[in-house]
Amino acid sequence: MSTLDVDVGGTFTDFVHLDERGNLRHSKSLTDVRAPERTVIEGFRRVWREGGFARLDDCDQRAPGTDAA
């Protein structure tokens, strides 16, 4: 099972991908506070390229979170 998590913060957005073999990848981006969705989309794209999969459907679980107001 592959899991992709994102935590949108007021300063940074963190991305964590855990693949089927237990490999863990972490990526951090500055949050675009006026358009945090851009940060999420670009971060997903980076994690996907590094993880070797092309679509969000390739992940079995997705878990978003935020502490931004």
C-alpha positions as a Markdown table, in Angstrom:
| # | Residue | x | y | z |
|---|---|---|---|---|
| 1 | Met | 0.0 | 0.0 | 0.0 |
| 2 | Ser | 1.3 | 3.5 | -0.9 |
| 3 | Thr | 0.4 | 6.5 | 1.2 |
| 4 | Leu | 0.8 | 10.2 | 0.4 |
| 5 | Asp | 0.4 | 12.7 | 3.2 |
| 6 | Val | 0.5 | 16.5 | 3.0 |
| 7 | Asp | 0.5 | 19.0 | 5.9 |
| 8 | Val | -0.1 | 22.6 | 4.8 |
| 9 | Gly | 1.3 | 25.1 | 7.3 |
| 10 | Gly | 1.4 | 28.8 | 7.4 |
| 11 | Thr | 5.1 | 28.9 | 6.4 |
| 12 | Phe | 6.0 | 25.4 | 5.1 |
| 13 | Thr | 4.1 | 22.6 | 3.5 |
| 14 | Asp | 5.4 | 19.1 | 4.1 |
| 15 | Phe | 4.9 | 16.0 | 1.9 |
| 16 | Val | 5.5 | 12.4 | 3.0 |
| 17 | His | 5.3 | 9.4 | 0.7 |
| 18 | Leu | 5.5 | 5.9 | 2.1 |
| 19 | Asp | 5.7 | 3.3 | -0.7 |
| 20 | Glu | 4.8 | -0.4 | -0.7 |
| 21 | Arg | 8.3 | -1.5 | 0.2 |
| 22 | Gly | 8.4 | 0.9 | 3.3 |
| 23 | Asn | 10.6 | 3.5 | 1.6 |
| 24 | Leu | 9.9 | 7.0 | 3.1 |
| 25 | Arg | 10.3 | 10.2 | 1.1 |
| 26 | His | 9.9 | 13.7 | 2.6 |
| 27 | Ser | 9.7 | 17.0 | 0.8 |
| 28 | Lys | 9.2 | 20.5 | 2.1 |
| 29 | Ser | 8.1 | 23.6 | 0.2 |
| 30 | Leu | 7.4 | 27.2 | 1.2 |
| 31 | Thr | 3.7 | 27.7 | 1.4 |
| 32 | Asp | 2.1 | 30.2 | -1.0 |
| 33 | Val | -0.2 | 31.8 | 1.6 |
| 34 | Arg | -2.3 | 33.5 | -1.1 |
| 35 | Ala | -2.8 | 30.2 | -3.0 |
| 36 | Pro | -1.8 | 27.2 | -0.9 |
| 37 | Glu | -3.3 | 24.9 | -3.4 |
| 38 | Arg | -0.5 | 25.8 | -5.8 |
| 39 | Thr | 2.0 | 24.6 | -3.2 |
| 40 | Val | 0.1 | 21.3 | -2.8 |
| 41 | Ile | -0.1 | 20.7 | -6.5 |
| 42 | Glu | 3.6 | 21.4 | -7.2 |
| 43 | Gly | 4.7 | 19.4 | -4.1 |
| 44 | Phe | 2.6 | 16.4 | -5.3 |
| 45 | Arg | 4.1 | 16.6 | -8.7 |
| 46 | Arg | 7.6 | 16.6 | -7.2 |
| 47 | Val | 6.9 | 13.6 | -4.9 |
| 48 | Trp | 5.2 | 11.7 | -7.8 |
| 49 | Arg | 8.2 | 12.2 | -10.1 |
| 50 | Glu | 10.6 | 11.0 | -7.3 |
| 51 | Gly | 8.3 | 8.1 | -6.3 |
| 52 | Gly | 8.0 | 6.9 | -9.9 |
| 53 | Phe | 4.2 | 7.1 | -10.2 |
| 54 | Ala | 2.1 | 9.4 | -12.4 |
| 55 | Arg | -1.3 | 9.7 | -10.9 |
| 56 | Leu | -2.9 | 10.4 | -7.5 |
| 57 | Asp | -4.9 | 7.2 | -8.1 |
| 58 | Asp | -1.7 | 5.3 | -7.9 |
| 59 | Cys | -1.7 | 5.9 | -4.1 |
| 60 | Asp | -3.9 | 3.7 | -2.0 |
| 61 | Gln | -4.3 | 6.4 | 0.7 |
| 62 | Arg | -4.1 | 10.1 | 0.8 |
| 63 | Ala | -4.2 | 12.1 | 4.1 |
| 64 | Pro | -4.3 | 15.9 | 3.9 |
| 65 | Gly | -3.9 | 18.1 | 7.0 |
| 66 | Thr | -3.3 | 21.8 | 7.9 |
| 67 | Asp | -2.6 | 24.1 | 10.7 |
| 68 | Ala | -2.9 | 27.2 | 8.6 |
| 69 | Ala | -5.8 | 29.6 | 9.4 |
